[in-house]
Amino acid sequence: EFAASCLLADPSLKIEELEPAKNLKIVVGQEKAVKVLHTLNLNELPQYEGDEPYVLILSDQTDIKAAKQLQQQFAQTSVEPHHYIYVKSSLGHTQHLVDIYGFMLSMHFPEHIVPFVFGENTVSAHTFVQSVTENSEDDAMVLNS
């Protein structure tokens, strides 16, 4: 059921009159979250003021090294610890699928929220999901550090 609730495809691919609802933006080659948020103009979103979580954390929340890395990543941003959603511990015996499920879950946020996906294994690849608008651009971006 969960796997069928999300379809990732190139925007030019037409499937039974379906139109894209979300854009998946992946930034590769930049380890600093603050720089990525600024480059994508995501550093002043209304969601920063709220209490609603929107950062999907793929890492194990009990791993001290991962927790420190997470703290460092978002220290200079408006993202606070109460904005985190730890997905690894909620997946039971499907731990090897945590990254896939985390990315899929990011597609199901309300339109007014821009979810971020962060994991210790993807430190230099940041993922954001935005609702499609008339002004949406294509969604691959590579930054050099």
C-alpha positions as CSV (number, residue, x, y, z in Angstrom):
1,E,0.0,0.0,0.0
2,F,2.8,2.4,0.9
3,A,4.8,1.7,-2.2
4,A,1.9,2.3,-4.5
5,S,1.2,5.7,-2.9
6,C,4.1,7.4,-4.6
7,L,5.4,7.5,-8.1
8,L,8.7,9.1,-9.0
9,A,9.2,9.9,-12.7
10,D,10.8,12.4,-15.0
11,P,8.4,15.4,-15.5
12,S,8.2,14.7,-19.3
13,L,6.9,11.1,-18.7
14,K,3.1,11.0,-19.1
15,I,1.2,8.3,-17.3
16,E,-2.6,8.1,-17.7
17,E,-3.2,11.8,-17.6
18,L,-1.5,12.2,-14.3
19,E,0.1,15.6,-13.5
20,P,3.0,15.9,-11.0
21,A,2.0,17.1,-7.6
22,K,5.5,17.5,-6.0
23,N,9.0,18.3,-7.1
24,L,11.9,16.3,-5.7
25,K,15.0,18.5,-5.3
26,I,18.3,16.8,-4.7
27,V,21.4,18.9,-4.1
28,V,24.7,16.9,-4.4
29,G,28.2,17.9,-3.4
30,Q,27.4,20.3,-0.6
31,E,27.8,19.2,3.0
32,K,26.5,22.4,4.7
33,A,22.8,22.5,5.1
34,V,22.8,26.3,5.8
35,K,24.4,26.9,2.4
36,V,21.9,24.6,0.6
37,L,18.9,26.2,2.2
38,H,20.2,29.7,1.3
39,T,20.9,28.7,-2.4
40,L,17.5,27.2,-2.8
41,N,15.8,30.2,-1.1
42,L,14.5,27.9,1.7
43,N,16.1,29.8,4.5
44,E,13.0,31.9,5.3
45,L,10.0,29.5,5.3
46,P,7.0,30.1,7.5
47,Q,7.3,26.5,8.8
48,Y,10.4,27.5,10.8
49,E,8.1,29.4,13.2
50,G,5.7,26.5,13.8
51,D,5.9,23.4,15.9
52,E,5.1,21.0,13.1
53,P,7.9,18.6,12.3
54,Y,9.2,18.5,8.7
55,V,12.8,17.1,8.8
56,L,12.8,13.4,8.2
57,I,15.8,11.9,9.9
58,L,17.0,8.6,8.4
59,S,19.7,8.1,10.9
60,D,19.5,6.1,14.2
61,Q,18.5,8.6,16.9
62,T,20.4,6.6,19.5
63,D,23.7,6.9,17.7
64,I,25.7,9.6,19.4
65,K,27.9,10.3,16.3
66,A,24.8,10.8,14.1
67,A,23.1,13.0,16.7
68,K,26.2,15.3,16.9
69,Q,26.4,15.4,13.1
70,L,22.7,16.3,13.0
71,Q,23.2,19.1,15.5
72,Q,26.1,20.5,13.5
73,Q,24.2,20.4,10.2
74,F,21.3,22.5,11.4
75,A,23.1,24.7,14.0
76,Q,23.2,27.8,11.8
77,T,19.7,27.3,10.4
78,S,16.2,28.0,11.7
79,V,15.6,24.2,12.0
80,E,15.2,23.2,15.6
81,P,15.2,19.7,17.2
82,H,11.4,19.7,17.6
83,H,11.2,19.8,13.8
84,Y,12.8,16.4,13.4
85,I,10.9,13.2,12.6
86,Y,13.0,10.1,13.3
87,V,11.8,7.4,10.9
88,K,14.2,4.6,11.6
89,S,12.9,3.4,15.0
90,S,9.3,3.3,13.7
91,L,9.9,0.8,10.9
92,G,10.2,-2.4,13.0
93,H,12.1,-5.1,11.2
94,T,12.4,-3.2,7.9
95,Q,15.5,-1.2,8.9
96,H,17.2,-1.8,5.6
97,L,14.3,0.0,3.9
98,V,14.4,3.1,6.2
99,D,15.9,5.4,3.5
100,I,13.4,4.4,0.9
101,Y,10.4,4.8,3.2
102,G,11.8,8.1,4.6
103,F,12.0,9.5,1.1
104,M,8.5,8.2,0.2
105,L,7.1,9.7,3.4
106,S,8.4,13.1,2.4
107,M,6.1,13.1,-0.6
108,H,3.0,13.0,1.7
109,F,3.5,16.3,3.6
110,P,0.9,19.0,3.2
111,E,1.4,21.5,0.4
112,H,2.4,24.4,2.7
113,I,5.3,22.3,4.2
114,V,8.7,21.7,2.5
115,P,10.0,18.5,4.0
116,F,13.8,17.9,4.2
117,V,15.3,14.5,4.3
118,F,18.6,14.0,6.2
119,G,20.7,11.0,7.0
120,E,24.2,10.3,8.1
121,N,24.8,8.3,4.9
122,T,23.7,11.2,2.8
123,V,25.5,14.2,4.4
124,S,26.6,15.6,1.0
125,A,23.2,15.0,-0.7
126,H,20.3,17.1,0.6
127,T,16.7,16.3,-0.4
128,F,13.7,18.7,-0.4
129,V,10.2,18.1,-1.7
130,Q,8.1,21.1,-2.9
131,S,4.6,21.3,-4.3
132,V,4.5,21.9,-8.0
133,T,3.5,25.4,-9.1
134,E,3.4,27.2,-12.4
135,N,6.8,28.6,-11.7
136,S,8.5,25.3,-10.7
137,E,11.8,24.7,-12.2
138,D,13.3,21.3,-13.1
139,D,14.7,19.6,-10.1
140,A,18.3,18.5,-10.3
141,M,20.9,20.8,-8.9
142,V,24.6,20.2,-8.3
143,L,26.6,22.5,-6.1
144,N,30.4,22.4,-5.7
145,S,31.8,23.0,-2.3
